[in-house]
Amino acid sequence: MHVVYVLKSLKDGRTYIGCTKELENRIKEHNTGEVKSTKGRIPFVLWYKEEYVDKYEAFKREQHFKTAWGRRQLRKILSKIIL
């Protein structure tokens, strides 16, 4: 399974969108500072995820969430989740 995930920084409240095959390991990498782009915003919690069998579909969804239209859709989804 491939997972599109959204992490929320407990430090600044901002989100990070990514795609991986090994979610637990990837979250651990984010929280230990191994990911350069999120290093200064540790710690993170998993806020949302979607699972896909096809890695290309997962990658397309991740890229969609990173567009203006996709971010608006994601905000609607996340507004229903209390964290």
C-alpha distances in whole Angstrom, upper triangle without the diagonal:
4,6,10,12,16,18,22,25,27,30,30,28,26,22,20,17,14,11,9,6,8,10,13,14,14,16,18,19,20,22,24,25,23,22,25,24,24,26,29,27,26,25,22,20,17,18,15,12,10,6,6,5,8,8,11,11,9,12,15,14,14,18,19,19,21,24,26,25,22,23,26,23,21,24,25,21,22,26,25,23,26,25
4,7,10,13,16,19,22,25,27,27,25,23,19,17,14,11,7,6,4,8,8,12,13,12,14,17,17,17,20,22,22,21,19,22,21,21,23,26,24,24,23,20,18,15,16,14,10,8,6,5,6,7,6,9,9,6,9,12,11,11,14,16,15,17,20,23,22,19,20,23,20,18,22,23,20,20,24,23,22,24,24
4,6,10,12,16,19,21,24,24,22,20,16,14,11,8,6,5,6,8,7,11,12,11,12,15,15,15,18,20,21,19,17,20,19,18,21,24,21,21,20,17,15,12,13,10,6,6,5,6,9,10,8,11,10,7,9,11,10,9,13,14,13,15,18,21,20,16,17,20,18,15,18,19,16,16,20,20,18,21,20
4,7,10,14,17,20,22,21,19,17,13,11,7,6,4,7,9,11,9,12,14,11,12,16,16,15,17,20,20,19,16,19,17,16,20,22,20,19,19,15,14,11,11,8,6,5,6,8,11,11,10,11,10,6,8,10,7,6,10,11,9,11,14,17,17,13,14,16,14,12,15,16,14,14,18,18,16,19,18
4,7,10,13,16,18,18,16,14,10,8,6,5,6,8,10,11,8,11,13,10,9,13,14,12,14,17,17,17,15,17,15,14,17,19,16,16,15,12,10,7,8,6,4,7,9,11,14,15,13,15,13,10,11,13,10,8,12,13,10,12,15,17,17,14,13,16,14,11,14,15,13,12,16,16,14,16,15
4,7,10,13,15,15,12,10,6,6,5,7,9,11,14,14,11,13,14,12,10,14,14,12,14,17,17,17,15,17,14,12,16,17,14,14,13,10,9,6,6,5,6,9,12,15,18,18,17,18,16,13,13,15,12,9,12,13,10,11,14,16,16,13,11,14,13,9,11,13,11,9,13,14,12,14,12
4,7,9,12,12,10,8,5,5,7,8,11,13,15,14,11,12,13,11,8,11,12,9,10,14,14,15,13,15,13,10,13,14,11,10,10,6,5,5,5,7,9,12,15,18,21,21,19,21,20,16,16,18,15,13,15,16,13,13,17,18,19,16,14,16,16,12,13,16,14,11,14,15,13,13,11
4,6,9,9,6,6,4,6,9,12,15,16,19,18,14,15,16,14,11,14,14,11,11,15,15,16,15,16,14,11,13,13,9,9,8,5,5,6,6,9,12,15,18,21,24,25,23,24,23,19,20,21,18,15,18,18,15,15,18,18,20,17,14,16,17,13,12,15,14,11,13,15,12,12,9
4,5,6,5,5,6,8,11,14,17,18,21,20,16,16,17,15,12,13,14,10,10,13,12,15,13,14,12,9,11,10,6,6,6,4,7,9,10,13,15,19,21,24,27,28,25,27,26,22,22,24,21,18,20,21,17,17,20,20,22,20,17,19,20,16,15,19,18,14,16,18,15,14,11
4,6,5,8,9,12,15,17,20,21,24,22,18,18,19,17,13,15,16,12,11,14,14,17,16,17,15,12,13,11,8,7,6,6,7,11,11,15,17,21,24,27,30,31,29,30,29,25,25,27,24,22,24,24,21,20,23,23,25,23,19,21,22,19,17,20,19,15,17,18,15,14,10
4,6,8,11,13,16,18,22,23,26,24,21,20,21,19,15,16,17,13,12,14,13,17,16,16,14,11,11,9,6,6,7,8,11,14,14,18,20,24,27,29,32,33,31,32,31,27,27,28,26,23,25,25,22,21,24,24,26,24,21,23,24,21,19,22,22,18,19,21,19,17,14
4,6,9,11,15,18,21,23,26,25,22,22,22,20,17,18,18,15,14,17,15,18,17,16,14,11,12,10,7,9,9,10,12,15,14,17,20,24,26,29,32,33,30,31,30,27,26,27,25,22,23,23,20,19,21,21,23,21,18,20,21,18,17,20,20,17,17,20,18,16,14
4,7,10,13,16,20,22,25,24,20,21,22,19,16,18,19,15,14,18,17,19,18,18,15,12,14,12,9,10,10,9,10,12,11,14,17,21,24,26,30,30,28,29,28,24,24,25,22,20,21,21,17,17,19,19,21,19,15,17,18,15,13,16,16,13,14,16,14,13,10
4,7,10,14,17,20,23,22,19,20,21,18,15,18,17,14,14,17,16,18,16,16,12,10,13,12,8,11,11,10,11,12,11,13,16,19,22,24,28,28,26,26,25,22,21,22,19,16,18,18,14,13,16,16,18,16,12,15,16,13,12,15,15,12,14,17,15,15,13
4,7,10,14,16,19,19,16,17,18,15,13,16,16,12,13,17,16,17,14,15,12,10,13,13,10,11,11,9,10,10,9,10,13,15,18,21,24,24,22,22,21,18,17,18,16,13,14,15,11,11,14,14,16,13,11,13,14,11,10,14,13,11,13,15,14,14,12
4,7,10,13,16,16,13,15,16,12,11,14,13,10,12,15,14,14,11,12,9,8,11,12,10,11,12,9,10,10,10,10,12,14,17,19,22,21,19,19,19,15,15,16,14,11,12,13,10,10,13,14,16,13,11,15,15,12,13,16,15,13,16,18,16,17,15
4,7,10,14,15,12,15,15,12,11,15,14,12,14,17,16,16,13,14,11,11,14,16,14,15,15,12,12,10,10,9,9,11,14,15,18,18,15,16,15,12,11,12,10,7,9,10,7,7,11,13,14,11,10,13,13,10,12,15,14,12,16,18,16,18,16
4,7,10,11,10,13,13,9,10,13,12,11,14,16,15,14,11,13,11,11,15,17,15,15,16,13,13,11,12,11,10,11,12,13,16,15,12,13,13,10,9,11,10,6,9,11,9,9,13,16,17,13,13,17,16,13,16,18,16,15,19,20,18,20,19
4,7,9,8,12,12,9,11,14,13,13,16,18,17,16,13,16,14,14,17,20,18,18,18,15,15,13,14,12,9,9,10,10,12,12,9,10,10,7,6,10,9,6,9,12,11,12,15,18,18,15,15,19,17,15,18,20,18,17,21,22,20,22,21
4,6,6,10,9,7,10,12,12,12,15,17,17,15,13,16,16,15,18,21,20,19,19,16,16,13,15,13,11,11,10,10,12,12,9,11,12,9,9,12,12,10,13,15,15,15,19,22,22,19,19,22,21,18,21,23,20,20,24,24,22,24,22
4,6,9,9,9,11,13,13,15,17,19,19,17,16,19,19,19,21,24,23,21,21,18,18,15,17,15,12,12,9,10,10,11,8,12,13,10,11,14,14,13,16,18,18,19,22,25,25,21,22,25,23,21,24,25,22,22,26,26,23,26,24
4,6,6,6,9,10,11,13,15,16,17,15,15,18,18,18,19,22,21,19,19,16,15,13,16,15,12,13,11,12,13,14,12,16,16,13,14,18,17,15,18,21,20,20,24,27,27,23,24,27,25,22,24,26,23,22,26,26,23,25,23
4,5,5,6,9,10,11,12,14,16,14,14,17,17,16,17,20,18,17,16,13,12,10,12,12,9,11,10,12,14,15,13,17,16,13,14,17,16,14,17,19,18,19,22,25,25,21,21,24,22,19,21,23,20,19,22,22,19,21,19
4,5,5,6,9,10,11,12,15,14,14,18,18,16,17,20,18,16,14,12,11,10,13,13,12,14,13,16,17,19,17,20,20,17,18,21,20,18,21,23,21,22,25,28,28,24,24,26,25,22,23,25,22,20,24,24,20,21,19
4,6,5,6,9,10,11,13,11,12,16,16,15,15,19,18,15,15,13,13,12,16,16,14,16,16,17,19,20,17,20,21,18,18,22,21,18,21,23,22,22,26,28,29,26,25,28,27,24,25,28,25,23,26,26,23,24,22
4,5,5,6,9,10,11,9,9,13,13,12,13,16,15,13,13,11,12,11,14,14,13,15,15,16,18,19,16,18,19,15,15,19,18,15,18,20,18,19,22,25,26,22,22,25,24,21,23,25,22,21,24,25,22,23,20
4,5,5,6,9,10,10,10,13,13,11,12,15,13,11,10,8,8,8,11,12,12,15,15,18,20,21,18,21,21,17,17,20,19,16,19,21,18,19,23,25,26,22,21,24,23,19,21,23,21,19,22,22,19,20,17
4,5,5,6,9,9,10,13,14,12,12,15,14,11,10,9,10,11,14,16,16,18,18,21,22,23,21,24,24,20,20,24,22,19,22,24,22,22,26,28,29,26,24,27,27,23,24,27,24,22,25,26,22,22,19
4,6,5,6,5,6,10,11,10,9,13,13,10,11,10,12,13,16,17,17,19,19,21,23,23,20,23,23,20,19,23,22,19,21,23,21,21,25,27,28,25,24,27,27,23,25,28,25,23,26,27,24,24,21
4,6,5,6,5,9,9,6,7,10,9,7,8,7,10,11,14,15,15,18,19,21,23,24,21,23,23,19,19,22,20,17,19,22,19,18,22,24,26,23,21,24,24,21,22,25,23,20,23,25,22,22,19
4,6,8,8,11,12,8,8,10,9,6,5,6,9,11,14,16,17,20,21,24,26,27,24,26,26,22,22,25,23,20,22,25,22,21,25,27,28,25,23,26,26,22,23,26,24,21,24,25,21,21,18
4,6,8,10,12,10,8,10,11,8,8,10,12,14,18,20,20,23,24,26,28,28,25,28,28,25,24,27,26,23,25,27,25,24,28,29,31,28,26,29,30,26,27,30,28,25,27,29,25,25,21
4,5,7,9,7,5,8,9,7,9,11,14,16,18,20,21,24,25,27,28,28,25,27,28,24,23,26,25,22,23,26,23,22,26,27,30,27,25,28,29,25,26,29,28,25,27,29,26,26,22
4,6,9,8,7,11,12,11,12,13,16,17,20,21,21,23,24,25,27,26,23,25,26,23,21,24,24,20,22,25,23,22,25,28,30,27,25,29,29,26,27,30,28,26,29,30,27,28,24
4,6,6,6,10,10,10,12,12,15,15,18,19,19,21,22,23,25,24,21,22,23,20,18,21,21,17,18,21,20,18,22,24,26,23,22,25,26,23,24,27,26,23,26,28,26,26,23
4,6,5,8,10,11,14,14,17,18,20,21,21,24,25,26,28,27,23,24,25,22,20,23,22,19,19,22,20,18,21,24,26,24,22,26,27,24,25,28,27,25,28,30,27,28,25
4,6,8,9,11,13,13,16,17,18,19,19,22,23,24,27,26,22,23,24,20,18,20,20,16,16,19,17,15,18,20,23,20,19,22,23,20,21,25,24,22,25,27,25,25,23
4,6,5,7,9,9,12,14,15,17,18,21,22,24,27,26,23,24,24,21,19,21,20,17,18,20,17,16,19,21,23,21,18,22,23,20,20,23,23,20,22,25,22,22,19
4,6,6,9,10,14,16,18,20,21,24,25,27,29,29,26,27,27,24,22,25,24,20,21,24,21,19,23,24,27,24,22,25,26,23,23,27,26,23,25,28,25,25,21
4,6,9,11,15,17,18,21,22,25,27,29,32,32,28,29,30,26,25,27,26,22,23,25,22,20,23,24,27,25,22,25,27,23,23,27,26,23,25,27,25,24,21
4,6,8,11,14,15,18,20,23,25,27,30,30,27,28,28,25,24,25,24,20,22,23,20,19,22,22,25,23,20,22,24,20,20,23,23,19,21,24,21,20,17
3,6,9,12,14,17,19,22,24,27,29,30,27,29,28,25,24,26,25,21,23,25,21,21,24,25,27,24,22,24,25,22,21,25,23,20,22,24,21,20,16
4,7,10,13,16,18,21,23,26,29,29,27,29,28,25,24,27,24,21,24,25,22,21,25,26,27,25,22,24,25,21,21,24,22,19,21,22,19,18,14
4,7,9,12,14,17,19,22,25,26,24,26,25,21,21,23,21,18,21,22,18,18,22,23,24,21,19,21,21,18,18,20,19,16,18,19,16,15,12
4,6,9,11,15,17,21,24,25,23,25,24,20,21,23,20,18,21,21,18,19,22,23,24,21,19,21,20,16,17,19,17,13,16,16,13,12,9
4,6,8,11,14,17,20,21,20,22,20,17,18,20,17,15,18,19,16,17,20,22,22,19,17,19,18,14,15,17,14,12,15,15,11,12,10
4,7,11,14,17,21,22,21,22,20,17,18,19,16,15,18,17,14,16,19,19,19,16,14,16,15,11,12,13,11,8,11,11,8,9,7
4,7,10,14,17,19,18,19,17,14,16,17,13,12,15,15,12,14,17,18,18,14,13,15,13,9,11,12,9,7,11,11,8,11,10
4,7,10,13,15,14,16,14,11,13,14,11,10,14,14,12,14,17,19,18,14,14,16,14,11,13,14,11,11,14,14,12,14,14
4,7,10,12,12,13,11,8,11,12,9,10,13,13,12,15,17,19,18,14,15,17,14,12,15,15,12,12,16,15,14,17,17
4,7,9,10,12,10,7,11,12,10,11,15,15,14,17,20,22,21,17,18,20,17,15,18,19,15,16,20,19,17,20,20
4,5,7,9,7,6,9,11,10,11,14,14,15,17,20,22,21,17,19,21,18,17,20,21,18,19,22,22,21,24,24
4,6,9,8,8,11,13,12,14,17,17,18,21,23,25,24,21,23,25,22,21,24,24,21,23,26,25,24,27,27
4,5,5,6,9,10,11,13,15,16,17,19,21,24,23,20,22,24,22,21,24,25,22,24,27,27,26,29,29
4,5,5,6,9,10,11,12,14,15,17,19,22,22,18,21,23,21,20,23,24,22,23,27,27,25,28,28
4,5,5,6,9,10,11,12,14,15,17,20,20,17,19,22,20,19,23,24,22,23,27,27,26,30,29
4,5,5,6,9,10,10,12,14,16,19,17,15,17,19,17,17,20,21,19,21,24,24,24,27,27
4,5,5,6,9,10,11,13,15,18,17,14,16,18,16,15,18,19,17,18,22,22,21,24,24
4,5,5,6,9,10,11,13,17,16,13,15,18,17,15,19,20,19,19,23,24,23,26,25
4,5,5,6,9,10,11,14,14,11,14,16,15,14,18,19,18,19,22,23,23,26,26
4,5,5,6,9,10,13,12,9,11,14,11,11,14,15,14,15,19,19,19,22,23
4,5,5,7,9,12,12,9,10,13,12,11,14,16,14,15,18,20,19,22,21
4,5,5,7,11,11,8,10,13,13,12,15,17,16,17,20,22,22,24,24
4,5,5,8,8,5,8,10,10,10,13,14,14,15,18,20,20,23,23
4,6,8,8,4,5,8,8,7,10,12,11,12,15,17,17,19,20
4,7,8,6,6,10,10,9,12,14,14,14,17,19,19,21,21
4,5,5,6,9,10,10,12,14,15,16,18,20,21,23,23
4,5,5,6,9,10,11,13,15,15,16,19,20,23,23
4,5,5,6,9,10,11,13,14,16,18,19,22,23
4,5,5,6,9,10,11,12,14,16,17,20,21
4,5,5,6,9,10,10,12,15,15,18,18
4,5,5,6,9,10,11,13,15,17,18
4,5,5,6,9,10,12,13,17,18
4,5,5,6,8,10,11,14,15
4,5,5,6,9,10,12,13
4,6,5,7,9,12,14
4,6,6,7,11,13
4,5,5,8,9
4,5,7,10
4,6,10
4,6
4
